[in-house]
Amino acid sequence: KSKAKSNIKDKGLVSICIPTYNRAFILNQMLESITNETLFQQTSKVEIVISDNCSTDNTFSVCQKYVQLYPNRVFYSRNEENIGGDANFIKVLSLAHNKLLKLCNDTCIFRTGALEKIVNVAEVCESEKPVVFFTNKMRKKYINGTFCYCNSLNEFIAKIGHRMTWTG
């Protein structure tokens, strides 16, 4: 793999926030699927933030590989003790540097072009800042493409319901 190109342009916009615990193998696949995207390689619109909840597998070495390949684009934090899943979600979001945050579980493999779609939606929504939920085509009733715009938290809860706890 080559290191990130030095001709990176654009300002940060989206932080892909990944809470993780003991899923090094699939996390590696996830990070590879994001960092292989042209948009990630050629712009600085996206950063990856990982909060490791004191994993006992090789999560540290997997993450260090990406931190070294993409300094200032991939950020890794390891909790000294397991703080629980919910607290780790909050922590990873708090570590993000960009305007818009996308919480992802550590098993999401991004399809080719998915990162570009996320950034395109983020650019459109940047000024209005609605709640946007990427639905993975789960609820056709509420979908405009593969995402759902909501103008309030109440609308978000009504449209998404129990699915809002699925970080994927």
Secondary structure, 3 states (H helix, E strand, C coil): CCCCCCCCECCCCEEEEEEECCCHHHHHHHHHHHHCCHHHHHECCEEEEEEECCCCCCHHHHHHHHHHHCCCCEEEEECCCCCCHHHHHHHHHHCCCCCEEEECCCCCCCCCCHHHHHHHHHHHHCCCCCEEEECCCCCHHHCECCEEEECCHHHHHHHHHHHHHCCC
